[in-house]
């Protein structure tokens, strides 16, 4: 709607012009479809807004102002090259001339930018060089120009993105009011808005507060400031009436910072109630009731402050510090990990931890080395534990996919987001193939997939080999659609299992049609272990019937579905569980395998796609600021350098907490495989 409005509204047109200009300043491509990029950007900013319930701050510098700064800078460099000092250093002169030739209209802060422009880099001296005051002043002007251009990009490049978001958000609010819609992700932000605007919060609090006197908050390390602000009045009122507030959590397991989780709430709230008149009680739980003594001892050593501080001071082969820790970062480390040491309840000699270093020059080679080791480890464990007691923990959903594929190819029963995704389930695929055939009888591929599957063979009694032979004969003849050939070859099966659905396609509600199909094919009788998948498909049909009532529209919608809506909430007791560390938080397994234990200080927010790679910070007025920078910006802008260090430390603590969660899930045995260090990956076990 807003894109259409841009054609007639100059203000909207200007907003989009600024947006596209800012996009081209940072991206080398100039032919992006703005609609795709805008939607992707708005999706990200919508999530950030709902996480913090704060507006985005804009500085008022337009992309054209950044372009003007760069244009003046190019002119200054060109003037310097035109009056190159007599006897100038040959490499210096060549570098500047190349810059002018390669950048006639603009430039990007990229690795190809000449290092001579960096602050503090003077004109390299030579014996024959003759420098005038103009040269010195002009060179200082050039270096100051690069600093100014870098600082403008860091601070203001994403201002137009925020302007587009603000306009689209207004459109969204109007549409939601018309349709009486609210997104679940908005609830916290909407509640904050109600309180800030004073829309009868006293009555709301009164109705709730008088009912409860004692409040317990679990997993408090993942609570956001917004969530706490929306709820704090209730426990405060309860405490004033003689009630209590009890909150529990583990700072070391704070792995949801990207959703606004803030571990400092632990200390801030305890400091608030340390005042006279309150009874404050703190308890540290230092006993592990989950893990055997050997696992506890291993983790005590890994996560001791002494070991972690040594790790943060470790240097690589180039004698460069791996982690740019500052004094305040070491204090933060102590704040979170000073109570990491645990005592084991189970002190039996059983239990073990085994760590192996993987080999390989790239990801494919490392995974190729990991697969046989993991499978051998799993085979060994299967002799001592039920498969359902074994967990394989990875960091990324892609790794869940890959490890699950290993297990399936090796014939090992597994339970993961992939195996619990009905789109990945073979029998559900046969059902949807039959529905596609009913929508379009000439869809030979769909009909062929259905009749050659396990479901039809089990119901009809015709062997899958005979059905495959029938399809092969049809392919050789190819005189008419596959269903007609099948009808001639197996008339009884056609009449018994397909004819009625074929004749009545579209006459009955889809839910009723699929339910009848299940009964006719005896799906629940023949495949009782897969009942959850069949029922989940029916649930999706039921939930979509108002908006997508017919087969064609539902199937189109089904093809677009992704994410947790497709997952069946069942766990097989006889299957190895493969999941991400985030999903494993709070769980335990008798045996744990970690195929790729890494800590990667890689920029980029979770879930982020192609539109933005930003750093978010809170300004002093309660707004949100988005900063853009890369490694080149840090060489020119002090702000970018500070943001880079802070971001790396934020990533480090997030990664460290993820490793802690992963290494504390096992009760009896734990097997850890560590890839060799590459890129921005760092590993506790290697230092």
C-alpha positions as CSV (number, residue, x, y, z in Angstrom):
1,X,0.0,0.0,0.0
2,X,2.8,2.4,0.9
3,X,4.7,1.6,-2.3
4,X,1.6,2.4,-4.3
5,X,1.2,5.6,-2.4
6,X,4.7,6.7,-3.3
7,X,3.6,7.3,-6.9
8,X,1.4,10.3,-5.8
9,X,2.7,11.4,-2.4
10,X,6.0,13.4,-2.6
11,X,6.8,12.8,1.0
12,X,6.5,9.0,0.6
13,X,8.4,9.2,-2.7
14,X,11.2,11.1,-0.9
15,X,11.3,8.4,1.9
16,X,11.8,5.7,-0.7
17,X,14.4,7.7,-2.6
18,X,16.4,8.1,0.6
19,X,15.9,4.4,1.3
20,X,17.2,3.3,-2.1
21,X,20.1,5.7,-1.9
22,X,21.2,4.4,1.5
23,X,20.9,0.9,0.2
24,X,23.1,1.6,-2.7
25,X,25.7,3.3,-0.5
26,X,26.3,0.0,1.3
27,X,25.4,-2.6,-1.3
28,X,27.2,-3.1,-4.6
29,X,24.1,-4.2,-6.3
30,X,21.9,-1.5,-7.9
31,X,19.0,-3.6,-9.2
32,X,17.3,-4.9,-6.1
33,X,13.6,-5.2,-6.0
34,X,12.7,-2.6,-3.4
35,X,9.5,-4.4,-2.3
36,X,11.4,-7.6,-1.2
37,X,14.1,-5.6,0.6
38,X,11.5,-3.3,2.3
39,X,9.4,-6.3,3.5
40,X,12.5,-8.0,4.9
41,X,13.7,-4.9,6.6
42,X,10.2,-4.1,8.1
43,X,10.0,-7.7,9.4
44,X,13.3,-7.3,11.3
45,X,12.5,-3.8,12.7
46,X,9.0,-4.9,13.7
47,X,10.6,-7.6,15.8
48,X,13.1,-5.2,17.4
49,X,10.3,-2.7,18.1
50,X,8.2,-5.3,19.9
51,X,11.1,-6.6,21.9
52,X,11.9,-3.2,23.4
53,X,8.7,-1.2,22.8
54,X,10.8,1.9,21.9
55,X,10.8,4.0,18.8
56,X,13.8,4.2,16.5
57,X,15.8,7.4,16.8
58,X,16.8,9.3,13.6
59,X,19.6,11.9,13.4
60,X,18.3,13.9,10.4
61,X,21.3,13.3,8.1
62,X,20.0,12.2,4.7
63,X,21.9,9.7,2.4
64,X,22.3,12.6,-0.1
65,X,24.3,14.4,2.7
66,X,26.6,11.4,3.0
67,X,27.0,11.4,-0.8
68,X,27.9,15.1,-0.7
69,X,30.5,14.4,1.9
70,X,32.0,11.7,-0.2
71,X,31.8,13.8,-3.4
72,X,33.8,16.6,-1.7
73,X,36.3,14.1,-0.5
74,X,36.8,12.7,-4.0
75,X,37.3,16.2,-5.2
76,X,39.9,16.8,-2.5
77,X,41.8,13.6,-3.3
78,X,41.6,14.5,-7.0
79,X,43.1,17.9,-6.3
80,X,45.9,16.3,-4.3
81,X,46.7,13.8,-7.1
82,X,46.7,16.7,-9.6
83,X,49.3,18.5,-7.5
84,X,51.2,15.4,-6.4
85,X,54.3,16.4,-4.4
86,X,57.5,16.4,-6.4
87,X,59.5,13.2,-5.6
88,X,56.5,11.5,-3.8
89,X,56.7,7.9,-2.8
90,X,56.0,5.8,-5.9
91,X,53.6,3.3,-4.1
92,X,51.8,6.2,-2.4
93,X,51.3,8.1,-5.6
94,X,50.2,5.0,-7.5
95,X,47.6,4.1,-4.8
96,X,46.0,7.5,-4.8
97,X,45.9,7.7,-8.6
98,X,44.2,4.3,-8.7
99,X,41.7,5.4,-6.1
100,X,40.7,8.4,-8.3
101,X,40.5,6.3,-11.4
102,X,38.4,3.6,-9.8
103,X,36.0,5.9,-8.0
104,X,34.8,8.7,-10.3
105,X,31.5,9.3,-8.5
106,X,31.6,7.5,-5.1
107,X,33.2,4.8,-3.0
108,X,32.4,2.3,-0.3
109,X,34.3,1.5,2.9
110,X,35.6,-1.8,1.7
111,X,38.8,-3.9,2.1
112,X,40.1,-2.4,-1.2
113,X,40.3,1.1,0.3
114,X,43.8,2.4,0.4
115,X,45.4,2.2,3.9
116,X,47.1,5.6,3.3
117,X,43.7,7.4,4.1
118,X,43.5,6.0,7.6
119,X,43.9,8.5,10.5
120,X,47.5,8.9,11.6
121,X,49.0,7.8,8.3
122,X,51.1,10.7,7.1
123,X,52.4,11.2,3.7
124,X,55.3,8.7,3.4
125,X,58.6,10.6,3.3
126,X,61.3,10.3,0.6
127,X,64.6,12.0,0.3
128,X,63.6,13.8,-2.9
129,X,60.0,14.7,-1.8
130,X,59.1,18.4,-1.7
131,X,56.1,19.1,0.5
132,X,54.4,22.5,0.7
133,X,52.0,23.7,3.4
134,X,49.2,23.2,0.9
135,X,50.1,19.5,0.6
136,X,50.1,19.1,4.4
137,X,46.8,21.0,4.9
138,X,45.2,19.2,2.0
139,X,46.2,15.8,3.3
140,X,44.9,16.6,6.7
141,X,41.6,17.7,5.1
142,X,41.4,14.4,3.2
143,X,42.0,12.3,6.3
144,X,39.4,14.3,8.3
145,X,37.1,13.8,5.3
146,X,37.4,10.0,5.5
147,X,36.7,10.2,9.3
148,X,33.6,12.3,8.7
149,X,32.3,10.1,5.9
150,X,32.8,7.0,8.0
151,X,31.2,8.5,11.0
152,X,28.1,9.7,9.0
153,X,27.6,6.2,7.6
154,X,28.0,4.5,11.0
155,X,25.5,6.9,12.6
156,X,22.9,7.7,9.8
157,X,23.0,5.2,7.0
158,X,20.0,3.3,8.4
159,X,17.9,6.4,9.1
160,X,15.9,5.9,5.9
161,X,15.2,2.3,6.9
162,X,13.7,3.6,10.1
163,X,11.6,6.2,8.2
164,X,10.2,3.5,6.0
165,X,9.4,1.3,9.0
166,X,7.6,4.2,10.8
167,X,5.4,4.8,7.8
168,X,4.6,1.1,7.2
169,X,4.0,0.6,10.9
170,X,1.3,3.4,10.8
171,X,-0.3,1.5,7.8
172,X,-0.1,-1.7,9.8
173,X,-1.8,-0.2,12.8
174,X,-4.6,1.1,10.7
175,X,-5.1,-2.3,9.0
176,X,-5.0,-4.1,12.3
177,X,-7.7,-1.8,13.8
178,X,-9.9,-2.4,10.8
179,X,-9.5,-6.1,10.9
180,X,-9.5,-6.3,14.7
181,X,-6.1,-8.1,14.7
182,X,-3.2,-8.2,17.1
183,X,0.0,-10.1,16.7
184,X,1.2,-12.3,19.6
185,X,4.7,-10.7,19.3
186,X,3.1,-7.3,20.0
187,X,1.5,-8.1,23.3
188,X,4.4,-6.9,25.6
189,X,4.8,-3.7,23.5
190,X,1.0,-3.1,23.5
191,X,0.8,-3.5,27.2
192,X,3.6,-1.0,27.7
193,X,1.8,1.4,25.5
194,X,-1.4,1.0,27.6
195,X,0.6,1.7,30.8
196,X,2.5,4.7,29.3
197,X,-0.7,6.3,28.1
198,X,-2.5,5.7,31.4
199,X,-5.4,3.8,29.9
200,X,-7.0,2.5,33.2
201,X,-3.9,0.6,34.4
202,X,-4.9,1.2,38.0
203,X,-8.1,-0.9,37.6
204,X,-6.1,-3.6,35.7
205,X,-3.5,-3.8,38.5
206,X,-6.2,-3.7,41.2
207,X,-8.1,-6.6,39.7
208,X,-4.9,-8.7,39.4
209,X,-3.0,-7.6,42.5
210,X,-5.8,-8.3,45.0
211,X,-5.9,-12.0,43.8
212,X,-2.2,-12.8,44.4
213,X,0.2,-12.3,47.2
214,X,3.2,-14.3,46.2
215,X,5.0,-14.2,42.8
216,X,7.5,-16.6,41.4
217,X,9.5,-15.9,38.2
218,X,11.4,-18.8,36.7
219,X,14.2,-18.5,34.0
220,X,14.7,-14.9,35.2
221,X,17.9,-14.6,33.2
222,X,15.9,-14.5,30.0
223,X,13.4,-11.9,31.2
224,X,13.5,-8.6,29.2
225,X,13.4,-5.2,30.8
226,X,10.1,-4.6,28.9
227,X,8.5,-7.8,30.4
228,X,9.6,-6.8,33.9
229,X,8.4,-3.2,33.5
230,X,5.0,-4.6,32.5
231,X,4.8,-6.8,35.6
232,X,6.8,-5.2,38.4
233,X,3.9,-3.3,39.8
234,X,2.1,-6.5,40.8
235,X,4.9,-8.0,43.0
236,X,5.7,-4.6,44.4
237,X,2.0,-4.3,45.5
238,X,2.1,-7.8,46.9
239,X,5.3,-7.1,48.9
240,X,3.7,-3.9,50.3
241,X,0.8,-6.1,51.6
242,X,3.2,-8.6,53.2
243,X,3.5,-10.9,50.2
244,X,6.7,-12.0,48.5
245,X,8.7,-12.0,45.2
246,X,10.8,-15.1,44.4
247,X,12.8,-15.2,41.2
248,X,15.2,-17.9,40.1
249,X,17.5,-18.4,37.2
250,X,21.1,-18.9,36.0
251,X,23.0,-16.0,34.5
252,X,25.3,-18.6,32.8
253,X,22.3,-19.9,30.8
254,X,21.3,-16.5,29.4
255,X,21.1,-17.4,25.7
256,X,18.1,-15.2,24.7
257,X,19.7,-11.8,24.7
258,X,18.6,-11.4,21.0
259,X,15.0,-11.4,22.4
260,X,15.8,-8.7,25.0
261,X,16.8,-11.0,27.9
262,X,18.8,-9.0,30.4
263,X,20.8,-10.7,33.2
264,X,21.4,-7.4,34.9
265,X,17.8,-7.5,36.2
266,X,19.1,-10.1,38.7
267,X,21.3,-7.5,40.4
268,X,19.2,-4.4,39.7
269,X,16.1,-5.9,41.5
270,X,18.1,-7.3,44.4
271,X,19.7,-3.8,44.8
272,X,16.2,-2.3,44.8
273,X,15.0,-4.5,47.6
274,X,18.2,-4.2,49.7
275,X,16.9,-1.0,51.1
276,X,15.7,-0.9,54.8
277,X,12.3,-2.2,55.3
278,X,12.7,-5.2,53.0
279,X,13.7,-8.7,53.8
280,X,16.1,-9.7,51.0
281,X,17.4,-13.3,50.9
282,X,19.8,-14.7,48.3
283,X,20.5,-18.4,47.7
284,X,23.1,-19.9,45.4
285,X,22.4,-23.5,44.3
286,X,25.9,-25.1,44.0
287,X,24.8,-28.8,43.9
288,X,24.3,-30.7,40.7
289,X,21.6,-33.3,40.9
290,X,21.8,-34.1,37.2
291,X,25.4,-35.0,36.2
292,X,27.8,-37.6,37.5
293,X,30.9,-36.4,39.3
294,X,33.3,-36.7,36.3
295,X,31.1,-34.4,34.1
296,X,30.7,-31.9,37.0
297,X,34.5,-31.9,37.5
298,X,35.1,-31.3,33.8
299,X,32.8,-28.3,33.7
300,X,34.2,-26.9,37.0
301,X,37.6,-26.8,35.3
302,X,36.4,-25.4,32.0
303,X,34.2,-22.7,33.5
304,X,36.4,-21.7,36.4
305,X,37.2,-18.0,36.5
306,X,40.9,-18.7,36.2
307,X,40.5,-20.8,33.1
308,X,38.0,-18.3,31.5
309,X,40.3,-15.3,32.2
310,X,43.2,-17.2,30.7
311,X,41.1,-17.9,27.6
312,X,40.1,-14.3,27.2
313,X,43.8,-13.4,27.2
314,X,44.8,-16.1,24.8
315,X,46.6,-15.0,21.6
316,X,46.7,-16.6,18.1
317,X,49.7,-17.5,16.0
318,X,50.0,-13.8,14.9
319,X,50.3,-12.9,18.6
320,X,46.9,-11.1,18.3
321,X,44.4,-11.2,21.1
322,X,41.5,-13.5,20.2
323,X,39.0,-11.7,22.3
324,X,39.4,-7.9,22.9
325,X,38.6,-8.0,26.6
326,X,38.5,-4.8,28.5
327,X,38.7,-4.4,32.3
328,X,34.9,-4.0,32.5
329,X,34.5,-7.3,30.5
330,X,36.6,-9.2,33.0
331,X,34.3,-7.8,35.7
332,X,31.3,-8.9,33.8
333,X,32.8,-12.4,33.5
334,X,33.2,-12.5,37.2
335,X,29.7,-11.3,37.8
336,X,28.2,-14.1,35.7
337,X,30.7,-17.0,36.4
338,X,32.0,-16.5,39.9
339,X,29.5,-19.1,41.2
340,X,30.0,-21.6,38.4
341,X,31.6,-24.3,40.6
342,X,29.2,-27.2,41.4
343,X,29.3,-30.2,43.7
344,X,28.0,-33.5,42.4
345,X,25.4,-35.5,44.3
346,X,26.3,-38.6,42.3
347,X,29.9,-39.4,43.2
348,X,30.0,-42.9,41.7
349,X,33.0,-43.8,39.5
350,X,30.7,-44.1,36.5
351,X,30.3,-41.4,33.9
352,X,32.8,-40.0,31.4
353,X,33.7,-37.0,29.2
354,X,35.6,-37.5,26.0
355,X,36.9,-34.7,23.8
356,X,38.2,-35.1,20.3
357,X,39.6,-32.6,17.8
358,X,38.2,-32.9,14.3
359,X,40.3,-32.6,11.1
360,X,39.6,-30.8,7.9
361,X,40.5,-27.6,5.9
362,X,36.9,-26.5,5.3
363,X,33.4,-27.2,6.6
364,X,32.7,-30.1,4.3
365,X,35.9,-31.8,5.2
366,X,35.3,-31.3,8.9
367,X,31.8,-32.7,8.7
368,X,33.1,-35.6,6.7
369,X,35.5,-36.4,9.5
370,X,32.8,-35.9,12.1
371,X,30.2,-38.2,10.7
372,X,32.0,-41.6,11.1
373,X,33.2,-40.5,14.6
374,X,29.7,-39.6,15.7
375,X,28.2,-42.7,14.3
376,X,30.8,-44.9,16.0
377,X,30.1,-43.1,19.3
378,X,26.4,-43.6,18.8
379,X,26.8,-47.3,18.1
380,X,28.9,-47.6,21.3
381,X,26.3,-45.7,23.4
382,X,23.4,-47.7,22.0
383,X,24.8,-50.7,23.8
384,X,24.5,-49.0,27.2
385,X,21.5,-46.6,26.8
386,X,18.1,-46.6,25.2
387,X,18.1,-44.4,22.0
388,X,15.6,-42.1,23.6
389,X,18.1,-41.3,26.3
390,X,20.7,-40.0,23.9
391,X,20.7,-36.4,22.8
392,X,22.8,-34.8,19.9
393,X,23.1,-31.1,20.4
394,X,24.1,-28.6,17.7
395,X,23.9,-24.8,17.3
396,X,22.1,-24.3,14.0
397,X,19.0,-25.6,12.3
398,X,21.1,-26.5,9.3
399,X,23.2,-28.8,11.5
400,X,20.0,-30.4,12.8
401,X,19.1,-31.2,9.2
402,X,22.5,-32.6,8.4
403,X,22.9,-34.8,11.5
404,X,19.4,-36.1,11.1
405,X,20.2,-37.0,7.5
406,X,23.2,-39.0,8.8
407,X,21.0,-40.9,11.2
408,X,18.3,-41.6,8.7
409,X,20.8,-42.8,6.1
410,X,22.4,-45.1,8.7
411,X,18.9,-46.5,9.7
412,X,19.1,-45.0,13.2
413,X,15.7,-43.9,14.5
414,X,15.8,-40.1,15.2
415,X,13.6,-37.4,16.5
416,X,14.3,-33.8,15.4
417,X,12.6,-30.8,13.9
418,X,13.1,-32.4,10.5
419,X,11.6,-35.7,11.4
420,X,8.8,-33.9,13.2
421,X,8.0,-31.6,10.3
422,X,5.0,-33.0,8.5
423,X,6.4,-31.8,5.1
424,X,9.3,-34.1,5.6
425,X,7.0,-37.1,6.5
426,X,6.7,-39.6,3.7
427,X,3.1,-40.7,4.5
428,X,1.8,-37.1,4.8
429,X,3.5,-36.4,1.4
430,X,1.5,-39.3,0.0
431,X,-1.7,-37.7,1.4
432,X,-1.0,-34.3,-0.1
433,X,0.0,-36.0,-3.4
434,X,-3.5,-37.6,-3.6
435,X,-5.1,-34.2,-2.9
436,X,-3.0,-32.6,-5.7
437,X,-4.3,-35.3,-8.0
438,X,-7.9,-34.6,-7.1
439,X,-7.3,-30.9,-7.8
440,X,-5.7,-31.7,-11.2
441,X,-6.2,-35.3,-12.4
442,X,-3.6,-34.8,-15.2
443,X,-0.9,-34.3,-12.5
444,X,0.8,-37.6,-13.3
445,X,3.6,-37.0,-10.9
446,X,1.2,-36.5,-7.9
447,X,-0.8,-39.6,-8.8
448,X,2.3,-41.6,-9.3
449,X,3.7,-40.6,-5.9
450,X,0.5,-41.6,-4.2
451,X,0.0,-45.1,-5.8
452,X,3.7,-46.0,-5.4
453,X,3.8,-45.1,-1.7
454,X,3.4,-47.3,1.3
455,X,-0.1,-46.1,2.2
456,X,-1.9,-47.3,-0.9
457,X,0.0,-50.6,-1.0
458,X,-0.9,-51.3,2.6
459,X,-4.6,-50.5,2.0
460,X,-5.1,-52.2,-1.4
461,X,-2.9,-55.2,-0.8
462,X,-1.1,-54.6,-4.1
463,X,2.6,-54.9,-3.8
464,X,4.7,-51.8,-4.3
465,X,6.7,-53.6,-7.0
466,X,3.6,-54.3,-9.0
467,X,2.5,-50.7,-8.7
468,X,6.0,-49.5,-9.8
469,X,5.8,-51.8,-12.8
470,X,2.5,-50.3,-13.7
471,X,3.9,-46.8,-13.7
472,X,6.9,-48.0,-15.7
473,X,4.6,-49.5,-18.4
474,X,2.6,-46.3,-18.5
475,X,5.8,-44.3,-19.1
476,X,6.8,-46.5,-22.0
477,X,3.4,-46.2,-23.6
478,X,2.4,-42.7,-22.5
479,X,-0.9,-42.7,-24.4
480,X,-3.1,-41.0,-21.8
481,X,-3.0,-39.7,-18.2
482,X,-1.6,-42.1,-15.6
483,X,-4.8,-42.4,-13.6
484,X,-6.6,-43.8,-16.7
485,X,-3.9,-46.4,-17.3
486,X,-4.1,-47.3,-13.6
487,X,-7.9,-47.5,-13.8
488,X,-7.6,-50.1,-16.6
489,X,-4.9,-52.1,-14.9
490,X,-6.5,-52.2,-11.4
491,X,-10.2,-51.6,-11.8
492,X,-11.2,-53.1,-8.4
493,X,-8.6,-51.0,-6.5
494,X,-9.8,-47.9,-8.4
495,X,-13.4,-48.5,-7.4
496,X,-12.6,-49.4,-3.8
497,X,-10.2,-46.7,-2.9
498,X,-10.2,-43.8,-5.4
499,X,-13.4,-43.6,-7.5
500,X,-15.6,-42.0,-4.8
501,X,-13.1,-39.2,-4.0
502,X,-12.5,-38.7,-7.8
503,X,-16.2,-38.2,-8.5
504,X,-16.9,-36.0,-5.4
505,X,-13.8,-33.8,-5.4
506,X,-14.8,-30.4,-4.3
507,X,-18.3,-31.3,-3.2
508,X,-17.6,-31.8,0.5
509,X,-15.6,-29.8,3.0
510,X,-11.9,-30.5,2.8
511,X,-11.7,-31.6,6.4
512,X,-14.5,-34.2,5.9
513,X,-12.8,-35.4,2.6
514,X,-9.4,-36.0,4.3
515,X,-11.0,-37.7,7.3
516,X,-12.9,-40.0,5.0
517,X,-9.7,-40.7,3.1
518,X,-8.0,-41.7,6.3
519,X,-10.7,-44.2,7.1
520,X,-10.8,-45.6,3.6
521,X,-7.0,-46.1,3.5
522,X,-7.0,-47.4,7.1
523,X,-4.2,-44.9,7.9
524,X,-4.5,-45.1,11.7
525,X,-4.7,-48.8,11.7
526,X,-1.9,-49.5,9.3
527,X,0.4,-46.7,10.6
528,X,-0.4,-46.2,14.4
529,X,3.0,-44.7,15.2
530,X,2.3,-41.9,12.6
531,X,-1.1,-40.9,14.0
532,X,0.2,-37.6,15.2
533,X,1.3,-36.6,11.7
534,X,-2.0,-37.5,10.2
535,X,-3.9,-35.6,12.9
536,X,-1.6,-32.5,12.6
537,X,-2.4,-32.2,8.9
538,X,-6.1,-32.3,9.8
539,X,-5.5,-29.6,12.4
540,X,-3.9,-27.4,9.7
541,X,-6.8,-27.9,7.4
542,X,-9.3,-27.0,10.1
543,X,-7.4,-23.9,11.1
544,X,-7.2,-22.7,7.5
545,X,-10.7,-23.6,6.3
546,X,-12.2,-20.1,6.7
547,X,-9.5,-18.4,4.6
548,X,-8.5,-21.4,2.4
549,X,-11.6,-23.6,2.1
550,X,-10.9,-25.5,-1.1
551,X,-8.1,-28.0,-1.9
552,X,-6.3,-25.8,-4.4
553,X,-6.0,-22.8,-2.1
554,X,-5.1,-24.9,0.9
555,X,-2.3,-26.7,-1.0
556,X,-1.0,-23.4,-2.2
557,X,-1.0,-22.1,1.4
558,X,0.6,-25.4,2.6
559,X,3.4,-25.1,0.2
560,X,4.3,-21.7,1.7
561,X,4.1,-22.8,5.3
562,X,7.3,-23.0,7.3
563,X,8.5,-23.0,10.9
564,X,6.9,-24.4,14.0
565,X,3.4,-24.6,12.6
566,X,4.5,-27.7,10.7
567,X,6.1,-29.5,13.7
568,X,4.3,-32.4,15.4
569,X,4.7,-32.2,19.2
570,X,5.7,-35.8,19.8
571,X,8.9,-37.4,20.9
572,X,9.6,-41.0,20.3
573,X,11.0,-42.9,23.2
574,X,12.9,-45.1,20.8
575,X,14.7,-42.4,18.9
576,X,17.8,-40.3,19.3
577,X,16.9,-36.7,19.9
578,X,18.6,-34.2,17.6
579,X,18.1,-30.5,18.5
580,X,19.7,-27.1,18.9
581,X,21.2,-26.0,22.2
582,X,18.4,-23.4,22.5
583,X,15.8,-26.2,22.3
584,X,17.7,-28.4,24.8
585,X,17.8,-25.7,27.5
586,X,16.1,-27.1,30.6
587,X,16.4,-30.7,29.3
588,X,18.7,-33.5,30.3
589,X,19.9,-36.7,28.6
590,X,21.7,-39.7,30.0
591,X,24.2,-39.4,27.2
592,X,25.0,-36.3,25.1
593,X,27.0,-36.0,21.8
594,X,28.1,-32.5,20.6
595,X,29.3,-33.0,17.0
596,X,30.6,-29.4,16.4
597,X,31.5,-27.4,19.6
598,X,32.4,-24.0,18.4
599,X,32.3,-20.4,19.6
600,X,31.9,-18.1,16.6
601,X,32.2,-14.3,17.0
602,X,30.3,-13.8,13.7
603,X,28.4,-10.5,13.2
604,X,24.7,-10.7,12.3
605,X,21.5,-10.9,14.4
606,X,19.6,-14.1,14.8
607,X,17.2,-14.7,12.0
608,X,18.6,-11.9,10.0
609,X,18.3,-12.1,6.3
610,X,19.4,-9.9,3.4
611,X,18.3,-6.4,4.2
612,X,20.2,-5.3,7.2
613,X,23.3,-6.1,9.2
614,X,23.1,-3.6,12.0
615,X,24.1,-3.1,15.6
616,X,21.4,-1.9,17.9
617,X,21.9,0.3,20.9
618,X,19.7,2.3,23.3
619,X,20.1,6.0,23.2
620,X,19.9,8.2,26.3
621,X,16.3,9.2,25.6
622,X,14.9,5.7,25.6
623,X,15.0,5.3,21.8
624,X,16.7,2.6,19.7
625,X,19.6,3.5,17.4
626,X,20.7,1.3,14.5
627,X,24.4,1.6,13.5
628,X,26.0,0.4,10.4
629,X,29.7,-0.5,10.3
630,X,32.2,-3.0,8.9
631,X,35.8,-3.6,9.7
632,X,36.9,-0.7,7.4
633,X,34.7,1.7,9.3
634,X,36.5,0.8,12.5
635,X,39.8,2.1,11.0
636,X,38.3,5.6,10.6
637,X,35.5,6.0,13.1
638,X,36.1,5.9,16.9
639,X,32.4,5.1,17.4
640,X,32.6,2.2,15.0
641,X,35.7,0.9,16.8
642,X,33.8,1.1,20.2
643,X,30.7,-0.5,18.8
644,X,32.8,-3.3,17.3
645,X,34.5,-4.1,20.5
646,X,31.3,-4.1,22.5
647,X,29.5,-6.3,19.9
648,X,32.3,-8.8,20.0
649,X,32.1,-9.0,23.7
650,X,28.3,-9.4,23.6
651,X,28.8,-12.2,21.1
652,X,31.5,-13.8,23.2
653,X,29.3,-13.9,26.3
654,X,26.3,-15.2,24.3
655,X,28.5,-17.9,22.8
656,X,30.1,-18.8,26.2
657,X,26.6,-19.2,27.7
658,X,25.6,-21.4,24.8
659,X,28.6,-23.6,25.4
660,X,27.7,-23.8,29.1
661,X,24.2,-24.9,28.4
662,X,25.5,-27.6,25.9
663,X,28.0,-29.0,28.3
664,X,25.6,-29.3,31.3
665,X,22.9,-31.4,29.7
666,X,24.5,-34.8,30.2
667,X,23.8,-37.0,33.2
668,X,26.2,-39.9,32.6
669,X,28.3,-39.5,29.5
670,X,29.3,-36.7,27.2
671,X,31.2,-36.8,23.9
672,X,32.5,-33.5,22.4
673,X,33.9,-33.0,19.0
674,X,35.7,-29.7,18.3
675,X,36.4,-28.5,14.7
676,X,39.8,-26.9,14.1
677,X,39.8,-23.1,14.5
678,X,38.8,-21.2,11.4
679,X,37.7,-17.7,10.7
680,X,36.2,-16.1,13.7
681,X,35.7,-19.4,15.6
682,X,37.3,-19.8,19.0
683,X,37.3,-22.8,21.3
684,X,37.7,-23.1,25.0
685,X,39.1,-26.6,24.8
686,X,42.0,-25.5,22.5
687,X,43.5,-23.0,24.9
